[in-house]
């Protein structure tokens, strides 16, 4: 049995950043990625999403991000990631679909249909894209139209001529309405009234928002997205939808779903052809369940009052792209922190003997 010093699960922004910093520290490792090609979740985004539309892609360590132009994001970012892997000779193995991680005699055993790896430490960089969240409503299985989540979004032209109900109060819902309202009939539903940001989003405001997410992680609570505490802002490409009233005519959540629409508790009804669930994601960490990292509050506590990447319940495990690092900028910083955490864990860990 050969034993790795570390292993990274996931080759998105956080995983590649972690691998880069592990290599710089001379720590032997592999990166296991479930996709067949580089690009992380970006390769699965809809064709109509351009680099001009995205909120931004931070540069990977020691590199320059792709230009904010009209190129498709699902092409530009994967090409950027692929070039980065080649340039830095990162040890990515794909496709590997990790199913579980066990603690066996003080070592971490990563199991997948494609094989088994044994490691002293682990960096989890699986993000959220593979774990979309759709709330349950009575009658939703009877709906005769389409129900799509953000992960299924095929681009605006698919919806032309259809009445689309967009559910969700985050940035994705705002973007979808911005693209759809000028070409078809839309209705917006959110659980709470949306909070619009009217001032500039300064670095200080961003730091304050991240701090709120850190507080939840430090308390062992399940993390919320950073955007959930920053407020919503409209970009220039969403101003036409605003002029058409797409954001002003917002309704609270309905009570149930019927075959041809949705009904509210007061008995009012709206016919819709499509329900587009822009209801977010949850961390894809089910494979870590055997390690019992979750606190009684349901989340995984991280060190440094939620600002670090080390799991308090097991310092051998680092989480990047989780909680406050769930952004491209945060993922880069978390990669450096995770590599340092791995280094500390290895320094304090007993040396396991590798046998052939």
N, C-alpha and C positions, 0 to 999 in steps of 0.2 A: 504494500500500500504506500503510495507516495502522498505526502502531506504538503499542501500549499501553505504559505504564510498567510495569504489572504485570497478572497474570492469576491468578485463584484457581480451582483445580479442586476442586469439591465444596462443597455448601452445607449441611453439617451444622454441629454446634456449632463445630468448629474453623474451618471456612470462613467462617461468618458473623462470628465473632470477628475473623478476619483482615481481612475486608472492612470491618468497623466501624473498626478501627484504621488501615487504609490510607486510608479516607475522612477520618479526623481529621487525618492527616498531609498531606492534599491530593494524594494519589497517584492518578492516573487508572487505573482498572482495570475489569475485568468478572469476574463469578463464573459459571463454567459448571457446571451441575448436571445429572446424568443423569436425575434423577427428574422426573416430570411436574408435581409439586406440592411445596410446601415440606415439610420434616420430616426430611430425611436418612434414616438407617437406621431411625429410630423409627417411621416410617409402615408399615414392613414387619413389625413385631413382632406377636405373636399377640394376639388379641382379649382373652384372659383375663388378660393382663398389665396390672395397674392401676398408677397412680402410687404407690399404697401399697406395691406389690411391688418397685419398682425400687430400685436402690441409691442413687439420687439423681440429679437433673438440676441442674447448677450454673446460676446465672443467667448470661445473656449479658451482655456489658459494658454497664453502665448500666441494667440491667433487673432484674426480679424473676422467679424461676422459677415454674412452675406449682405449685399446691398438692399436697401428698402426700395425696391423697384416693382415693376409689374410682373415679375416672374412668379410662377406658381410656387407656393410655400412647400407643397408636398414634393417638389423637385429640388428646389434650391437648398433647403436645409439638409435633406439626405445626402446631396452631393457634398455639402460642406462637412458633414459628419464623416462621410466615407474618406474624403481627402485627409481629414484630421487623423483618422485611424491609421491610414497608410503612412503619413508623414512621421508620426510618433511611434509607429510600429507597436500599436497597442494590442495586447493578446486577447482579441475577441474571438469567441467560439460561437457559432450560430448555425442553424437554429437549435436552441436548447430551451425546453419548456419546464422550468423548475416547478416541482409539485410540492415538495416539503423540505424542511431543514431540521435535522435531528441533532441532539447532543449525545454523542457516543464516546464514552470514556474520556471526556474532557475535550474532545474534538467535535467540530461541526461537520455534519455529513449532509451534503446537498444532493438531493435525489431528483432525477428527471427520467423520462422514458429513454432519453438519448444516452444516459450514463449516470455515474455517481462520482462525486468529487469530495475529498476530505480536506478540510482547511482549519487553521488555527483561529482565523478571524473572518468576519463577513462584512461586506458593505452592501446594503440593500438599496437599490436605485430603481425600483420597479414603477414608481410614479403612480398615476391614477387612471390612465386612459383605458386600461383593460378592465376597469371596475366601474362602469357607469351606474348611476343611481336613478331609478325611476320609482316614485312613490306609488303606493297602491291606493286605488279608488274603487269603491263599489261599482260593478258593472263594466269595468274597463275591458274585460274579456269579451263583452258583447259588441264592442264598437266595430262597425263594418268598414270604416275608413282606414287610413294609414296611421300608425303610431310609430314615430321615429324619435330616436335620441340623438343628441349632438354627434355621437360616434357614427350614426347612420346618415347624417346630413349629406344629400347628394348635390347640393348647389341650388341656387334660387330658381333656375328655369324649370326644375322638376315640379314646382308648386304653382306655376302660372295657371290661372283660371280656377284654382281651388281655394276654398276658405280655410285658412290655417290658424289654428289656435296655438300660440306660443306660450308655454308654461315655464316660468322661472324668472328670477329677479336679478340675475347676474349679467356679466359682460356678454356672454354668448347670446342670451336672449335679446339684448339690445342690438347686437350685430345682426342677428337673424331678422329682426323687425326692420332694421335699416335696409337690408337687401330685399326683403319680400314686400313690404308695404307699397313701394312704387310700382309693383307689377301685379299684385293680387290683393285680395281682401284678407286682412289679418285681425286677430283679436288677441290681446295680451292679458295673461292671468298671472298673478304672483301671490305668494302666501302672505307677505307683508307689503305695505306701500313702499315703492322704491325710494331709495335715498340718493338724491342727485347731488353731486359735488359741484359747487359754483365757484370755488376758488381754485388756484393753480395747485397741481399735485407736486409739491416741492419735495426735495429729498428728506426734509424734516417730517413732512406729512407721511411719507412712505415709511420712515423709520418708526413713527408712532403706530402705524397700522401693523407693521411686522411685530412690534412689541406686544400688541394685543393677542396675536396668534401664538407668540412665544409663551405668554402667560397660560394659555390653555394647555399647551404641550407640557409645560413645567408642572402643571397640576394633574397630569395624567389623563386629561380629557382628550376626546377625539378632536383632531385639528379642524379648523375652518379655513377656507381659502382666504388669502390676503385681500382679494378684491371684495370679500364680504364686509370688510371693515373700512374700505377706502371710499366707498360711494361710487356712483356711476357718472360717467361723463360721455357726452356725444362727440364723435369725431366728424369731420367735414362730410364724409360719405354717408352719414346718418341724418343729415339735416333735412333732406327731402322727406324722409319718413316722418320726421318731427313736424314738418309743415303740413303733412297729410293727417296728422293727429294720431299716429300710431302709438305714441307714448302717453298721450293725454288720456286716451280712452282705455284705461287699465281697470281690470276688475279683480276682486278677491277670488280665492280658490272656490271652485264649484264643489258641490256635495257628492255628485255621482256622474258616471258616464253612461250614456245610453247609445243604442245602435247608430244613431245619426247625429249625435251631438252631446252636449253636457248640460246638466241642470243644477241650479243653485238651490240653497236651502229655502229661499223664499218662493220657490216654484218657477222662477224664470228659466227660460231655456234658450240655448243658442245652437243652431245647426252648424256643424263644421265637417269638413272633409278630411282634415289632417290634424292630428295632435302632435306637436313638435315639443318633446320634453327637453328643455334646456335646464335640467335640474341637477347638473353637476356630476361629480364623481366622488368615490371614496378611495382611500389608499389601498393599493393592491398588495396586501401583506398577509393573505390567508396562508401562504406557504410557511410563514414564520410561527404559526400557531403552536407547533410542538415545543417551541422554546419558552412559551408562557411569558411573553414580554409585556402583555397588556396589564395595566393597572386596574384596580377595582372600578375606576371611573370610565373605563372603556378604551382609553388611548394608551400609547406607549410614551412613557416619560423619558425625556432626553436630559442630558446633563447641562450644567451651566445655566440653570433656571430656564431651560427650554431653548437656549441659544446655541447649544452644541449639537452634536450628531450621535453621541454615544448613548446607547440604551442603558438606562439606570439599572434595569433588572439583569443585564448581562453585558458587561463592558467589552466583550468580544465582538459585539454587533454594533455596526454604525448604520444610521438611517439618513439617507440624503434624498432630497426631493420630497421630504415629509414635513408637514407643518410649515414653519417659517421659510424653509428652503425650497418650497414648491413654486419656484419661478426660475427662469433661466439665469438671472443674476444670482439669486439665492443658491441655485444648484452649483454654480461655480465655486462660490465661497464654501459651500458645504463639502465639496470635493476635497479641498485643502484640509478642512477640519477633520474629515473622515480619515484621510491618510495619516494625519497626526494621531488620531485616536487609535488607529490600527498599530502604529508604531509604539504607542504607550502600552497597548494590550500585549503586544509581543514581548516587550521588555519585561513585563511583569508575569508573563505566562510561563509555565513549565515547558521545557522543550520536549516535544513528542518525537519518538523515534520512527523514522521512515523505514519500512521494510519492503523488500521487493516481492 
